Amino acid sequence: MDGRPGDRPYYTGCLSKYWLWVPLLVVYLSSLGRVGFLGPDEPRYASIGREMARSGDWVTPRLDGSPWFEKPPLLYWLTGAGQKLHLSDEWAARLPLALLSLAFLWFFHRMLAREFSPRVALSATGILATSAGWVAYSFASVPDLPMSAALGAAVLIALFDTRPRQGYAAGILLGLAVLAKAFVPLVLIVPVLLIARGKRIPMLLGCVLVAAPWLLLSTLRHGSPFWDEFFWKQQVGRFLHPALDHVQPWWYYLPVLLAGLFPWTPLAGLLMRSAPYRDERIRFLAMWVGYALVFFSAAQNKLPGYVLPLLPALAIVLAFALDKTPEAGWWIGACTVLLIATPAIATYLPDALVSGARSAHFSVARLARGWPFALASAGIFWMAWVAKSEPIRRQQAMIAATLAALAAVGYFKLSVLPVLDQRYSVRAFWRANATQIEGACIKDIKDVPRHWVYGLNYYAGRALPECTGAGVQVLVRDGRLQLGP
């Protein structure tokens, strides 16, 4: 972390070498309970983790009392640990992921500072830590972040740590990635294994030692039904068959990656330049991103979180390309310009989640509220203009842009999460009607969105049945949950 002489400007003055970590801690660890569980996955996975903590059975995931082998148990173990520590529902599920993300970002920075330079390390860490995709999945309690962090750390060790024994550390992390999201990490690690001379056997051994016990115990307990669901349906079936209703065109992940990089999306233009690829490390990382992108694009079922493991490698390539670009300050300024749209996006996002992206209205008038980011952008362009005579300005421009992006993340949390709590999550509805819902049923359950059904089941602590007679009913009317006789 001491850096090289040419990189000293990063670590001097009032912005010490901790300029990134303090605001990162504040932003990542704040507002974790400001909104109830979102989507169908968060309440479902949190229910399984809570059941593990209550029952003491840490082998078999269970949803509403029945075995649930859609995903391996790492996320459930993390949530169950949070429950054992008596954290509130949302904090128990989300805090472990936020801490895991922060730990990976620290490790990511440390490895890159040693392998490349502190300048590249801070740029890559700033890009990754504030990109929309990484921030979103560091908040939502789903298995994509644990898998991406564990796999990313394994790749960094395999590529950049020359100590042979570190192959076991990479293998242990690979095993954790398997426990996070099954066998996809094994496909993604193949190109790394091909060039990781002297580490292949230790990596494979470490992976087997970590992942095999749970797979073996589950097989002994449940036999072929476990493998039919866990492997053939959820792994092979998701890749080959469109039965899970997540079918998208082959080009789907190109816009997803560009959106996931926000506000650093303009830096994708640097990928067209040849200078970065003169470095064999960058060539390999770029080819690995291409390999992973082709693999995910070939799958029948596609979801945005599937390509989250690509973001760390992509951030390295972009940071290195930025470092080799004389006019880097202008590129950084272009990224900051996008932050002006933060207030407008914050208004648009809840409507998009509730009524669909095409039905939601994007308020151009709200762009005027992005004036603080416009000022930040103007300052960064000024730094770029004087960069020829003062190279330190380019470094300061990256620092300023990262801090502005973190401010945008904080703005989103403060402004968007309370709205989602009222309009998208069922927590507010549950809190207002908890005593009445205790023995309620769901009317016309097929017409109720899945995320509301799973949310109601979580907060009720049981699966609410479909109504078949008289009693308190939960129903959807005018797009909102209501109670009926």
C-alpha positions in Angstrom: 0.0 0.0 0.0 3.0 2.3 0.1 3.0 2.7 -3.7 5.7 3.8 -6.1 7.4 7.2 -6.1 5.5 8.3 -9.2 2.2 7.5 -7.5 2.8 9.5 -4.3 0.3 12.2 -5.1 -2.5 9.7 -4.3 -1.3 9.4 -0.8 -0.4 13.0 0.2 -2.3 16.1 1.3 -5.7 16.2 3.0 -6.9 13.3 0.8 -4.8 10.5 2.4 -4.7 7.0 1.1 -8.0 6.3 3.0 -9.9 8.8 0.8 -11.9 5.9 -0.7 -12.4 3.5 2.2 -14.1 5.8 4.7 -16.9 7.0 2.3 -17.2 3.4 1.0 -17.8 2.1 4.5 -20.4 4.8 5.1 -22.3 4.3 1.9 -22.2 0.5 1.7 -23.2 -0.1 5.4 -25.9 2.6 5.6 -29.6 2.1 4.9 -29.5 -1.7 4.8 -32.8 -1.8 6.6 -34.4 1.3 5.0 -36.5 -0.9 2.6 -38.1 -4.3 3.1 -37.1 -7.3 1.0 -37.3 -6.6 -2.7 -38.2 -8.9 -5.6 -39.1 -12.6 -5.3 -35.6 -13.8 -4.5 -34.6 -11.7 -1.4 -37.6 -12.8 0.8 -37.3 -16.4 -0.5 -33.6 -16.8 0.3 -34.0 -14.9 3.6 -36.7 -17.4 4.6 -34.4 -20.3 3.9 -31.6 -18.7 5.9 -33.9 -18.0 8.8 -35.2 -21.6 8.8 -31.6 -22.9 8.9 -30.8 -20.7 11.9 -34.0 -21.8 13.7 -33.8 -25.5 13.0 -30.1 -26.0 13.3 -30.0 -28.0 10.0 -27.3 -26.3 8.0 -27.2 -28.9 5.3 -30.7 -29.0 3.7 -32.2 -25.7 2.5 -35.9 -25.6 3.2 -38.6 -23.2 2.0 -41.9 -23.4 3.8 -40.8 -26.7 5.3 -39.9 -28.4 2.0 -36.3 -29.0 0.7 -35.3 -26.3 -1.8 -32.3 -27.2 -4.0 -32.4 -24.3 -6.5 -29.1 -22.8 -5.1 -26.3 -24.1 -2.8 -26.2 -22.9 0.8 -23.5 -20.2 1.1 -26.0 -17.3 1.0 -28.3 -19.1 3.4 -25.4 -19.7 5.8 -24.6 -16.0 5.8 -28.2 -15.0 6.5 -28.5 -17.7 9.2 -25.4 -16.3 10.8 -27.0 -12.9 10.8 -30.1 -14.3 12.4 -28.0 -16.0 15.1 -26.5 -12.6 15.9 -30.0 -11.3 16.4 -29.9 -8.8 13.6 -33.2 -7.5 12.2 -34.6 -9.3 9.2 -33.1 -7.1 6.4 -29.8 -6.5 8.2 -29.3 -10.2 8.8 -29.7 -10.9 5.1 -27.9 -7.8 3.7 -25.1 -7.0 6.1 -23.0 -10.1 5.4 -23.1 -9.3 1.6 -22.1 -5.6 2.2 -19.2 -6.8 4.4 -18.2 -9.4 1.9 -18.2 -6.8 -0.9 -16.1 -4.4 1.1 -13.6 -7.2 1.9 -13.3 -8.1 -1.7 -12.8 -4.5 -2.8 -10.0 -4.1 -0.2 -8.3 -7.3 -1.5 -8.9 -6.2 -5.1 -7.1 -2.9 -4.5 -4.3 -4.6 -2.6 -3.6 -7.1 -5.4 -3.7 -4.5 -8.2 -1.5 -2.1 -6.3 1.1 -4.8 -6.1 0.7 -6.1 -9.6 0.2 -2.9 -11.6 0.5 0.4 -9.6 -1.4 2.2 -6.8 -2.8 4.5 -9.5 -4.3 1.7 -11.5 -5.5 0.0 -8.3 -7.4 3.0 -7.1 -8.9 3.7 -10.5 -10.1 0.1 -10.9 -11.4 -0.1 -7.3 -13.2 3.2 -7.7 -14.8 2.1 -11.0 -15.9 -1.3 -9.5 -17.1 0.0 -6.2 -19.3 2.7 -7.7 -20.6 0.9 -10.8 -24.4 0.4 -10.6 -24.2 -3.3 -11.0 -21.7 -4.0 -8.2 -23.5 -1.5 -5.9 -26.9 -3.1 -6.5 -25.8 -6.6 -5.9 -23.8 -5.6 -2.8 -27.1 -4.5 -1.3 -29.6 -7.2 -2.5 -29.4 -10.5 -0.6 -28.9 -12.8 -3.6 -26.0 -15.2 -4.4 -24.5 -13.3 -7.3 -22.2 -11.1 -5.2 -20.8 -13.9 -3.0 -20.1 -16.0 -6.1 -18.5 -13.0 -7.9 -16.4 -12.0 -5.0 -15.1 -15.5 -4.3 -14.4 -16.2 -8.0 -12.8 -12.8 -8.5 -10.5 -13.3 -5.6 -9.6 -16.8 -6.8 -8.8 -15.4 -10.3 -6.6 -12.6 -8.9 -4.6 -15.1 -6.8 -4.2 -17.6 -9.6 -3.0 -14.9 -12.1 -1.0 -12.5 -9.9 0.3 -14.3 -6.8 3.4 -16.2 -7.7 3.7 -18.2 -4.5 2.8 -21.9 -5.4 1.0 -22.5 -2.1 -1.4 -19.8 -2.9 -3.0 -22.2 -5.3 -4.7 -23.7 -2.3 -6.1 -20.3 -1.3 -7.4 -19.8 -4.8 -9.0 -23.3 -4.7 -10.7 -22.6 -1.4 -12.1 -19.4 -2.8 -13.2 -21.3 -5.9 -15.0 -23.9 -3.6 -16.8 -21.0 -1.9 -17.9 -19.7 -5.3 -19.3 -23.2 -6.0 -21.1 -23.1 -2.7 -22.5 -19.7 -3.7 -23.9 -20.6 -7.1 -23.1 -24.2 -8.0 -21.0 -25.1 -11.0 -20.9 -22.0 -13.2 -17.6 -20.9 -11.5 -16.0 -24.1 -12.6 -16.8 -23.2 -16.2 -15.5 -19.6 -15.8 -12.2 -20.7 -14.2 -11.2 -23.0 -17.1 -9.1 -20.4 -19.0 -7.3 -19.4 -15.7 -6.5 -23.0 -15.0 -4.9 -23.4 -18.5 -2.3 -20.8 -17.7 -1.9 -21.2 -13.9 1.1 -23.5 -14.1 1.9 -25.1 -10.8 -1.4 -24.1 -9.2 -3.9 -26.3 -11.1 -3.8 -29.3 -8.7 -3.8 -27.2 -5.5 -6.7 -25.2 -6.9 -8.7 -28.3 -7.7 -7.9 -29.9 -4.4 -8.8 -26.8 -2.4 -12.1 -26.5 -4.4 -13.0 -30.1 -3.7 -12.2 -29.9 0.0 -14.5 -26.9 0.4 -17.4 -27.8 -1.9 -17.5 -31.6 -1.8 -18.7 -32.1 1.8 -22.0 -30.3 1.3 -22.6 -32.0 -2.0 -21.8 -35.4 -0.4 -24.1 -34.8 2.6 -26.9 -33.7 0.4 -26.5 -36.7 -1.8 -26.5 -39.1 1.2 -29.6 -37.4 2.6 -31.7 -36.9 -0.6 -30.2 -39.1 -3.3 -31.1 -38.6 -6.9 -33.9 -36.0 -6.3 -31.2 -33.7 -5.1 -29.1 -34.0 -8.3 -32.2 -34.0 -10.5 -33.2 -30.5 -9.1 -29.8 -29.0 -8.2 -27.8 -30.1 -11.3 -30.0 -31.2 -14.1 -32.8 -28.7 -13.8 -31.0 -25.7 -12.2 -27.7 -25.9 -14.1 -28.1 -27.9 -17.3 -31.8 -27.0 -17.7 -31.2 -23.3 -17.2 -28.5 -23.3 -19.9 -30.2 -25.4 -22.5 -34.0 -25.0 -22.1 -36.3 -21.9 -22.0 -38.7 -23.4 -19.4 -37.8 -21.0 -16.7 -39.2 -17.9 -18.6 -35.9 -15.9 -18.5 -35.3 -16.2 -22.3 -33.5 -13.2 -23.8 -31.8 -12.5 -27.2 -28.2 -13.4 -27.6 -27.1 -9.7 -27.4 -28.9 -9.2 -24.1 -25.8 -8.9 -21.9 -24.2 -6.1 -24.0 -26.6 -3.4 -22.8 -26.7 -5.0 -19.4 -23.0 -4.7 -19.0 -23.0 -1.1 -20.2 -25.8 -0.2 -17.8 -24.0 -2.1 -15.0 -21.0 0.1 -15.5 -22.9 3.3 -14.9 -21.6 6.0 -14.5 -18.4 4.6 -16.0 -20.1 3.5 -19.2 -18.3 6.0 -21.5 -15.0 4.3 -20.6 -16.1 1.3 -22.7 -14.9 3.4 -25.6 -11.4 2.8 -24.4 -11.8 -0.9 -25.2 -11.4 0.0 -28.9 -7.9 1.3 -28.4 -4.9 -0.9 -29.0 -2.5 0.5 -26.4 -3.8 -1.4 -23.3 -3.6 -4.8 -25.1 0.1 -4.6 -25.5 0.2 -5.8 -21.9 -0.3 -9.6 -21.8 -2.1 -9.4 -18.5 -4.7 -7.1 -19.9 -5.0 -9.2 -23.1 -5.8 -12.2 -21.0 -8.3 -10.4 -18.8 -10.0 -9.0 -21.9 -10.1 -12.5 -23.6 -11.5 -13.9 -20.3 -14.3 -11.4 -20.3 -15.1 -12.3 -23.9 -15.1 -16.0 -23.1 -17.4 -15.5 -20.1 -19.7 -13.2 -22.2 -20.0 -15.8 -24.9 -20.8 -18.5 -22.4 -23.5 -16.5 -20.7 -24.9 -15.3 -24.0 -25.2 -18.9 -25.3 -27.5 -19.8 -22.3 -31.2 -19.9 -23.0 -32.1 -18.3 -19.7 -30.5 -14.9 -18.9 -30.7 -12.6 -15.9 -28.7 -9.4 -15.3 -26.9 -10.7 -12.2 -25.4 -13.6 -14.2 -22.7 -11.4 -15.7 -21.7 -9.7 -12.3 -18.5 -11.8 -12.2 -17.3 -10.0 -15.3 -17.2 -6.6 -13.7 -14.0 -6.9 -11.6 -11.9 -8.0 -14.7 -13.6 -5.3 -16.8 -12.8 -2.7 -14.2 -9.1 -3.7 -14.4 -9.0 -3.4 -18.2 -10.8 0.0 -18.1 -8.5 1.3 -15.4 -5.4 0.2 -17.2 -6.7 1.7 -20.5 -7.4 4.9 -18.7 -3.9 5.0 -17.3 -2.5 4.7 -20.8 -4.7 7.5 -22.2 -3.2 11.0 -22.2 -6.6 12.6 -22.3 -7.9 10.5 -19.4 -9.3 13.6 -17.6 -11.8 14.2 -20.4 -13.0 10.6 -20.3 -13.4 10.8 -16.5 -15.4 14.1 -16.9 -17.7 12.4 -19.4 -18.5 9.8 -16.8 -19.3 12.4 -14.2 -21.7 14.2 -16.7 -23.9 11.1 -16.5 -24.4 11.6 -12.8 -26.5 14.7 -13.6 -29.3 12.2 -14.4 -29.2 10.8 -10.8 -32.4 12.6 -9.5 -34.3 11.8 -12.7 -33.3 8.1 -12.5 -34.2 8.1 -8.8 -37.8 9.1 -9.7 -38.0 6.8 -12.7 -36.7 3.6 -11.0 -39.6 3.0 -8.6 -42.2 3.5 -11.4 -40.2 1.1 -13.6 -40.1 -1.6 -10.9 -43.8 -1.3 -10.1 -45.3 -0.8 -13.6 -42.5 -1.8 -16.0 -39.7 0.1 -17.7 -41.8 1.0 -20.8 -44.7 2.4 -18.7 -42.6 4.5 -16.4 -42.1 8.2 -17.1 -38.6 9.6 -17.2 -38.9 13.2 -16.0 -36.5 15.5 -18.0 -37.4 18.3 -15.6 -35.7 16.4 -12.8 -32.4 16.7 -14.5 -32.2 20.3 -13.2 -31.8 18.8 -9.7 -28.6 17.3 -10.7 -26.8 20.6 -10.6 -24.3 19.5 -7.8 -23.1 16.8 -10.2 -22.9 19.3 -13.0 -20.6 21.4 -10.8 -18.5 18.3 -10.1 -18.3 17.6 -13.8 -17.2 21.1 -14.6 -14.5 20.9 -12.0 -13.2 17.6 -13.4 -13.1 19.0 -16.9 -11.1 22.0 -15.6 -8.7 19.5 -14.1 -8.4 17.8 -17.4 -7.7 21.1 -19.2 -4.8 21.9 -16.9 -3.6 18.3 -16.8 -0.9 18.9 -19.4 1.1 21.2 -17.1 -0.1 19.5 -13.8 -0.3 15.7 -14.1 -1.5 15.5 -10.5 -4.8 17.0 -11.7 -5.7 13.8 -13.6 -5.3 11.8 -10.5 -7.4 14.3 -8.5 -10.0 14.1 -11.3 -10.4 10.3 -10.7 -10.7 10.9 -6.9 -13.3 13.6 -7.4 -15.3 11.5 -9.9 -15.3 8.4 -7.5 -16.4 10.6 -4.6 -19.2 12.1 -6.8 -20.3 8.6 -7.8 -20.4 7.6 -4.1 -22.5 10.7 -3.4 -24.9 9.5 -6.1 -25.2 6.1 -4.5 -25.9 7.8 -1.2 -28.6 9.9 -2.8 -30.2 6.8 -4.3 -30.3 5.1 -1.0 -31.9 8.1 0.8 -34.4 9.0 -1.9 -35.3 5.7 -3.6 -35.4 3.1 -0.8 -38.2 4.7 1.2 -40.4 4.9 -1.9 -39.7 1.3 -2.7 -40.5 0.3 0.8 -44.0 1.8 0.3 -44.7 0.8 -3.2 -42.7 -2.3 -4.1 -41.8 -4.2 -0.9 -44.7 -5.6 1.2 -43.0 -4.7 4.5 -44.9 -1.4 5.0 -48.2 -3.2 4.2 -47.3 -5.9 6.6 -46.4 -3.6 9.4 -49.7 -1.6 9.0 -51.8 -4.8 9.0 -49.8 -7.4 10.9 -52.5 -8.2 13.5 -55.1 -8.8 10.9 -52.9 -10.7 8.5 -52.0 -13.2 11.2 -54.6 -15.7 10.0 -55.2 -14.3 6.5 -55.2 -16.0 3.1 -54.4 -14.7 -0.4 -57.2 -14.1 -2.8 -56.6 -15.2 -6.4 -53.0 -16.0 -5.7 -52.1 -16.4 -9.4 -52.9 -12.7 -9.9 -50.6 -11.5 -7.1 -47.0 -10.7 -8.2 -44.5 -13.3 -7.0 -42.4 -10.8 -5.1 -45.5 -9.9 -3.0 -46.3 -13.5 -2.3 -42.8 -14.4 -1.1 -42.6 -11.2 0.9 -45.9 -11.9 2.6 -44.8 -15.4 3.4 -41.5 -14.2 4.9 -43.0 -11.5 7.2 -45.9 -13.8 8.1 -43.4 -16.6 9.0 -45.5 -19.1 7.0 -46.8 -19.7 3.6 -50.2 -17.9 3.3 -52.7 -20.2 1.6 -55.0 -19.3 -1.3 -58.4 -18.3 0.0 -61.1 -21.0 -0.3 -63.7 -19.5 2.0 -64.6 -16.7 4.4 -61.9 -14.8 6.4 -59.4 -12.0 6.1 -58.2 -11.9 2.6 -55.1 -10.2 1.1 -55.9 -9.1 -2.5 -54.6 -6.8 -5.2 -56.8 -3.8 -6.1 -55.7 -0.9 -8.3 -52.1 -2.3 -8.3 -51.8 -2.2 -4.5 -52.2 -4.8 -1.8 -55.3 -4.4 0.3 -57.3 -6.4 2.9 -60.7 -7.6 2.1 -63.5 -9.4 4.0 
